Amino acid sequence: MASPLPKEPAMFARPCTTARTLTFAGLIAAGSVLSTSSHAALFCATTGDQLASALATADSNGADDEIRVSIGTKTRSSLSDGLTRWSYVEAGTDVTKALILTGGWDSSCTLRFPSPPTFLDAQLGGPALDIRLGTNSQASVQVSGFDILRGYTADSFAFSGFRLQSTGINSPLIVIDRVRVRNSGSDGDNTAIVALELRTGGLTFRNSQVSQNRSYSAAAVVLSTTGNGQINFVNNSVIDNTDSVPTSAGPVGGVSAFGSGTLTLYNNLLYDNTSVRSVDLSIENGVGLLSNNHIGILSGTPDANSGRTSGDPKITFNNSWYPMLAADSLLRDSGSTFVPGGAGSEDIRGQQRIQGAKIDRGAIEFESMFASGFE
């Protein structure tokens, strides 16, 4: 019998894990807001513009905010090229407030489904989703249930798909769960597809997939922690990304991890990422606690690196572009169940996380009924 999962903090509990009716006191009409109390606001967004408006309101309204986004594809077609499609920039009034941003809801935002997610399509017009916390932030943040597509930037030292930036001196608590970022690109120097930046507090990025992206002189995923911050990178699949810069200095392709804080990487699949150096993980020497990761090519010597495997992980992308495990994949039943930040109860598709003797590595949990890899 599999060991029980550790309980997650109540503030990060998902409203539901299967479709069922929610019991909030006040539900918001699409594109509007109705406070459930004097200190909390609940939003329902059914279009890309409504999501942008909800984020712009939530970042400075002095309330705990929950934003629910309906299933389907959201765009911002009327926005000028180069501008970020969806932004949350925390104001001073909100540094102690919560943000819960979840996709996968029905059109009334009362039922949440484990699959499909909500698609945020930036249409190559600009960076997709940006969440930036203030200097004094002590916020709790949860983001889950999104498929981020076709972000793009030509700016340097930036991002194109998803960024979570918290460079303040206090201790926010952040969980990014079940997010997929793909088909995004950059043409600016040192620009990532996914950028996670933390100075203090904790940030957990888990059960997520970053694939089929093109960075330039950076990496598909950049993990940067300074001060006493801790980033937990758990049960993710970073695969089939490329970096197109034509020189040997800098480009990674997969994950670049560095900083003076704490970096933990558990149960990840980092494989088949190409660049001039074709590195799947580049980590600063003496930095990082690594356990049970499958890493194709590793650059750098982490502080600890137990249970690493390499070689062909035996995965196949299915019709929905999820990297499915073969029945004889060495990623099966080989992960650590108890991990920093918690493993979460579901894989990226909303399926039960442990279905065998142990948790599988990467973002996908093997299901025997779909052993062919096609759902």
C-alpha positions as CSV (number, residue, x, y, z in Angstrom):
1,M,0.0,0.0,0.0
2,A,1.3,3.5,-0.9
3,S,2.2,5.8,2.0
4,P,-0.3,8.5,2.6
5,L,0.4,11.9,1.2
6,P,1.2,14.7,3.7
7,K,-1.6,17.1,4.2
8,E,-1.4,20.4,2.4
9,P,-1.9,23.8,4.2
10,A,-5.6,24.6,4.3
11,M,-5.0,27.8,2.5
12,F,-3.9,25.8,-0.6
13,A,-6.7,23.2,-0.5
14,R,-8.4,22.9,-3.9
15,P,-12.1,23.9,-3.8
16,C,-12.8,20.5,-5.4
17,T,-11.0,17.6,-7.1
18,T,-13.9,16.4,-9.2
19,A,-16.8,18.3,-10.7
20,R,-19.2,19.2,-7.9
21,T,-21.2,22.2,-6.7
22,L,-19.4,24.8,-4.6
23,T,-21.0,26.4,-1.6
24,F,-19.6,30.0,-1.6
25,A,-22.0,32.5,-0.2
26,G,-21.8,34.9,-3.1
27,L,-20.8,33.8,-6.7
28,I,-19.7,36.4,-9.1
29,A,-21.3,37.0,-12.5
30,A,-18.8,36.7,-15.3
31,G,-16.5,39.7,-15.5
32,S,-17.8,41.2,-12.3
33,V,-17.0,40.9,-8.6
34,L,-19.1,40.4,-5.5
35,S,-17.4,40.4,-2.1
36,T,-18.2,37.3,0.0
37,S,-17.2,39.3,3.1
38,S,-15.6,42.6,3.8
39,H,-12.2,40.9,3.4
40,A,-12.7,38.5,0.5
41,A,-13.6,38.8,-3.2
42,L,-14.5,36.1,-5.6
43,F,-14.3,36.6,-9.4
44,C,-15.5,34.5,-12.3
45,A,-13.8,35.1,-15.7
46,T,-15.1,33.5,-18.9
47,T,-13.0,35.6,-21.4
48,G,-9.4,36.6,-21.6
49,D,-10.3,40.3,-21.0
50,Q,-12.3,39.4,-18.0
51,L,-9.4,37.6,-16.5
52,A,-7.1,40.5,-17.1
53,S,-9.6,42.8,-15.5
54,A,-10.0,40.5,-12.5
55,L,-6.2,40.4,-12.0
56,A,-5.9,44.2,-12.3
57,T,-8.5,44.6,-9.6
58,A,-7.3,41.9,-7.3
59,D,-3.7,43.2,-7.1
60,S,-4.8,46.3,-5.3
61,N,-8.2,45.9,-3.7
62,G,-7.0,45.1,-0.2
63,A,-8.8,41.8,0.0
64,D,-8.2,38.1,-0.2
65,D,-9.0,37.2,-3.8
66,E,-10.1,34.1,-5.6
67,I,-10.3,34.2,-9.4
68,R,-12.0,31.3,-11.2
69,V,-11.5,30.9,-14.9
70,S,-13.8,28.8,-17.1
71,I,-12.6,26.1,-19.4
72,G,-11.8,26.9,-23.0
73,T,-9.3,29.1,-24.8
74,K,-8.8,32.7,-23.5
75,T,-7.0,35.3,-25.6
76,R,-6.4,39.1,-25.6
77,S,-6.6,39.7,-29.3
78,S,-7.1,43.5,-29.0
79,L,-4.0,44.0,-26.9
80,S,-1.0,45.6,-28.6
81,D,1.9,43.4,-29.5
82,G,4.7,43.3,-26.9
83,L,2.5,43.8,-23.9
84,T,2.0,41.1,-21.3
85,R,-1.4,39.4,-21.7
86,W,-2.3,38.8,-18.0
87,S,-0.6,40.6,-15.1
88,Y,-0.9,40.7,-11.4
89,V,1.4,43.3,-9.8
90,E,0.8,43.3,-6.0
91,A,0.2,46.7,-4.5
92,G,1.1,47.7,-0.9
93,T,-2.5,47.3,0.2
94,D,-2.3,43.5,-0.7
95,V,1.0,42.4,0.8
96,T,-0.8,40.3,3.5
97,K,-3.6,39.1,1.2
98,A,-4.2,35.8,-0.6
99,L,-4.5,35.1,-4.3
100,I,-6.1,31.9,-5.5
101,L,-6.1,31.7,-9.4
102,T,-7.6,28.5,-10.8
103,G,-8.7,27.2,-14.2
104,G,-11.0,24.4,-15.2
105,W,-14.4,25.8,-14.2
106,D,-17.7,25.7,-15.9
107,S,-19.2,28.9,-17.3
108,S,-20.9,29.8,-14.0
109,C,-17.8,29.0,-12.0
110,T,-19.6,26.7,-9.7
111,L,-18.3,23.4,-11.0
112,R,-14.6,22.6,-11.4
113,F,-13.4,19.7,-13.5
114,P,-10.1,17.9,-13.2
115,S,-9.7,18.0,-17.0
116,P,-9.5,19.8,-19.4
117,P,-7.6,22.9,-18.1
118,T,-8.1,26.5,-19.1
119,F,-6.0,27.5,-22.1
120,L,-4.3,30.9,-21.9
121,D,-3.2,31.6,-25.5
122,A,-0.9,34.7,-25.9
123,Q,-1.0,34.2,-29.7
124,L,2.7,35.2,-29.9
125,G,1.7,38.7,-29.2
126,G,3.5,39.1,-25.9
127,P,4.4,37.4,-22.6
128,A,1.5,35.3,-21.2
129,L,1.1,35.3,-17.4
130,D,3.1,37.5,-15.0
131,I,2.6,37.5,-11.2
132,R,4.8,39.9,-9.2
133,L,4.7,40.3,-5.5
134,G,5.7,43.4,-3.6
135,T,8.8,44.2,-1.6
136,N,7.0,43.6,1.7
137,S,4.8,40.7,0.5
138,Q,3.6,38.1,3.0
139,A,0.9,36.8,0.7
140,S,-0.2,33.3,0.1
141,V,-0.6,32.5,-3.6
142,Q,-2.0,29.4,-5.4
143,V,-2.1,29.0,-9.2
144,S,-3.4,25.8,-10.8
145,G,-5.2,24.3,-13.8
146,F,-3.8,26.3,-16.7
147,D,-2.3,25.5,-20.1
148,I,-0.2,28.5,-21.2
149,L,0.4,28.7,-24.9
150,R,2.3,30.8,-27.4
151,G,3.9,33.5,-25.2
152,Y,6.6,35.5,-26.9
153,T,9.0,38.3,-26.2
154,A,12.0,39.9,-27.8
155,D,13.1,41.6,-24.6
156,S,16.2,40.7,-22.7
157,F,16.3,39.4,-19.1
158,A,12.6,38.7,-19.3
159,F,10.2,35.8,-19.8
160,S,7.7,34.7,-22.4
161,G,5.4,32.1,-20.9
162,F,5.0,32.4,-17.1
163,R,6.8,34.3,-14.4
164,L,6.4,34.3,-10.6
165,Q,8.6,37.0,-9.1
166,S,8.9,37.6,-5.4
167,T,12.0,39.6,-4.5
168,G,10.8,41.2,-1.2
169,I,12.2,40.8,2.3
170,N,9.3,39.0,3.9
171,S,8.0,35.4,3.5
172,P,5.2,34.7,1.0
173,L,4.0,31.2,0.6
174,I,3.4,30.2,-3.1
175,V,2.2,27.0,-4.7
176,I,2.1,26.5,-8.5
177,D,0.4,23.2,-9.3
178,R,-0.7,21.5,-12.6
179,V,0.4,24.2,-15.0
180,R,1.6,23.4,-18.5
181,V,3.6,25.9,-20.6
182,R,4.3,25.1,-24.3
183,N,4.8,26.5,-27.8
184,S,6.3,29.7,-26.4
185,G,9.4,31.5,-27.6
186,S,11.9,34.3,-26.9
187,D,14.4,36.3,-28.9
188,G,15.9,38.4,-26.1
189,D,19.2,37.7,-24.4
190,N,18.9,35.7,-21.1
191,T,15.1,35.3,-21.4
192,A,13.4,32.3,-20.0
193,I,10.1,30.6,-20.9
194,V,9.3,30.1,-17.2
195,A,11.0,32.3,-14.6
196,L,10.6,31.6,-10.9
197,E,12.4,34.2,-8.7
198,L,12.3,34.1,-4.9
199,R,14.2,36.0,-2.2
200,T,12.4,34.9,1.0
201,G,9.6,32.5,1.9
202,G,8.7,29.4,0.0
203,L,7.7,28.6,-3.6
204,T,6.6,25.1,-4.7
205,F,6.3,24.4,-8.5
206,R,4.9,20.9,-9.0
207,N,3.0,18.5,-11.2
208,S,3.6,20.7,-14.2
209,Q,5.0,20.4,-17.7
210,V,7.2,22.7,-19.8
211,S,7.7,21.5,-23.3
212,Q,8.0,22.4,-27.0
213,N,9.4,25.9,-26.2
214,R,12.3,27.9,-27.7
215,S,14.4,30.2,-25.5
216,Y,17.4,32.3,-26.4
217,S,20.6,32.3,-24.4
218,A,18.8,31.2,-21.2
219,A,16.7,28.1,-20.4
220,A,13.2,26.8,-20.7
221,V,13.0,27.1,-16.9
222,V,15.0,29.5,-14.7
223,L,15.0,28.9,-10.9
224,S,16.6,31.8,-9.0
225,T,16.6,32.1,-5.2
226,T,18.4,34.6,-3.0
227,G,18.4,35.4,0.6
228,N,16.8,32.6,2.6
229,G,14.1,31.7,0.1
230,Q,13.3,28.1,-0.8
231,I,12.1,26.9,-4.2
232,N,10.8,23.3,-4.4
233,F,10.7,21.9,-7.9
234,V,8.7,18.7,-7.6
235,N,7.3,16.1,-10.1
236,N,7.7,18.2,-13.2
237,S,8.4,17.3,-16.8
238,V,10.7,19.6,-18.7
239,I,11.2,18.0,-22.0
240,D,11.6,18.7,-25.7
241,N,12.6,22.4,-25.3
242,T,15.4,24.1,-27.3
243,D,17.6,27.2,-27.0
244,S,18.4,28.7,-30.4
245,V,21.4,31.0,-29.5
246,P,24.3,29.9,-31.9
247,T,27.1,30.3,-29.3
248,S,28.4,27.9,-26.6
249,A,28.1,30.3,-23.7
250,G,24.9,30.4,-21.6
251,P,22.2,28.4,-23.4
252,V,20.8,25.4,-21.4
253,G,17.7,24.2,-23.1
254,G,16.2,22.7,-20.0
255,V,16.4,24.0,-16.4
256,S,18.9,26.5,-15.0
257,A,19.1,26.7,-11.2
258,F,21.2,29.0,-9.1
259,G,21.3,31.3,-6.1
260,S,22.2,31.6,-2.4
261,G,18.9,30.3,-1.1
262,T,17.6,26.7,-1.0
263,L,16.8,24.8,-4.1
264,T,15.2,21.3,-3.9
265,L,14.5,19.2,-7.0
266,Y,12.5,15.9,-6.4
267,N,11.0,13.4,-8.9
268,N,11.5,15.5,-12.0
269,L,11.9,14.4,-15.6
270,L,14.4,16.6,-17.3
271,Y,15.2,15.2,-20.7
272,D,15.7,15.8,-24.5
273,N,16.2,19.5,-24.2
274,T,18.6,20.8,-26.8
275,S,20.9,23.8,-27.3
276,V,24.5,24.3,-28.3
277,R,25.4,22.6,-25.0
278,S,22.2,20.4,-24.9
279,V,21.9,20.5,-21.1
280,D,18.8,19.3,-19.3
281,L,19.8,20.8,-15.9
282,S,22.5,23.3,-15.3
283,I,23.0,23.9,-11.6
284,E,25.4,26.1,-9.7
285,N,28.2,24.1,-8.0
286,G,27.4,23.4,-4.4
287,V,23.8,24.4,-4.7
288,G,20.6,22.3,-4.7
289,L,19.3,19.2,-2.9
290,L,18.3,16.7,-5.6
291,S,16.5,13.4,-5.1
292,N,15.1,10.8,-7.5
293,N,15.3,12.9,-10.7
294,H,15.7,11.6,-14.2
295,I,18.2,13.9,-15.8
296,G,19.5,13.4,-19.3
297,I,22.5,15.7,-19.2
298,L,23.6,17.5,-16.0
299,S,26.0,20.4,-15.8
300,G,27.4,21.4,-12.4
301,T,27.8,19.6,-9.1
302,P,24.8,20.0,-6.7
303,D,25.2,19.9,-3.0
304,A,23.3,16.5,-3.0
305,N,22.1,14.3,-5.8
306,S,20.7,10.9,-4.7
307,G,18.7,8.5,-6.8
308,R,19.4,10.1,-10.2
309,T,18.7,8.1,-13.3
310,S,19.4,8.9,-17.0
311,G,18.9,7.3,-20.4
312,D,15.7,6.7,-22.3
313,P,12.7,7.3,-20.0
314,K,10.4,5.6,-22.4
315,I,7.8,8.2,-22.9
316,T,5.5,9.1,-25.8
317,F,3.6,12.3,-26.4
318,N,-0.1,11.5,-26.8
319,N,-2.6,13.3,-28.9
320,S,-3.0,16.0,-26.2
321,W,0.8,16.5,-26.0
322,Y,1.2,14.9,-22.6
323,P,4.3,12.8,-22.1
324,M,2.9,9.4,-21.3
325,L,4.9,6.7,-19.5
326,A,5.4,3.3,-21.1
327,A,4.5,0.3,-19.0
328,D,8.2,-0.5,-18.6
329,S,9.3,3.1,-18.0
330,L,11.8,3.4,-15.2
331,L,9.9,6.5,-14.0
332,R,7.1,4.4,-12.7
333,D,6.8,3.7,-9.0
334,S,10.2,5.3,-8.4
335,G,9.7,8.7,-6.8
336,S,9.7,10.1,-3.3
337,T,6.2,10.5,-1.8
338,F,7.2,12.9,1.0
339,V,8.9,15.9,-0.6
340,P,9.5,19.5,0.3
341,G,6.4,21.5,-0.3
342,G,4.2,18.4,-0.7
343,A,3.6,16.2,-3.7
344,G,0.0,17.2,-4.4
345,S,-2.8,14.7,-4.8
346,E,-3.2,14.9,-8.7
347,D,-1.0,14.8,-11.7
348,I,-1.1,17.5,-14.4
349,R,-4.2,15.9,-16.0
350,G,-6.1,15.9,-12.7
351,Q,-5.7,12.1,-12.2
352,Q,-4.9,10.5,-8.9
353,R,-1.3,11.0,-8.1
354,I,-0.3,7.6,-6.7
355,Q,-1.8,4.6,-8.6
356,G,1.0,2.1,-8.0
357,A,3.4,1.1,-5.3
358,K,4.9,4.6,-5.2
359,I,4.5,8.0,-6.9
360,D,5.8,8.1,-10.5
361,R,8.4,10.7,-11.5
362,G,7.5,13.6,-13.8
363,A,4.2,15.3,-14.3
364,I,2.2,12.2,-15.4
365,E,1.0,9.3,-13.3
366,F,0.9,6.0,-15.2
367,E,-2.6,4.5,-15.6
368,S,-2.8,0.8,-16.6
369,M,-6.1,1.4,-18.5
370,F,-4.3,3.8,-20.8
371,A,-1.1,1.7,-21.2
372,S,-0.9,2.5,-24.9
373,G,-0.3,6.2,-24.1
374,F,-3.5,7.4,-26.0
375,E,-6.5,8.5,-24.0
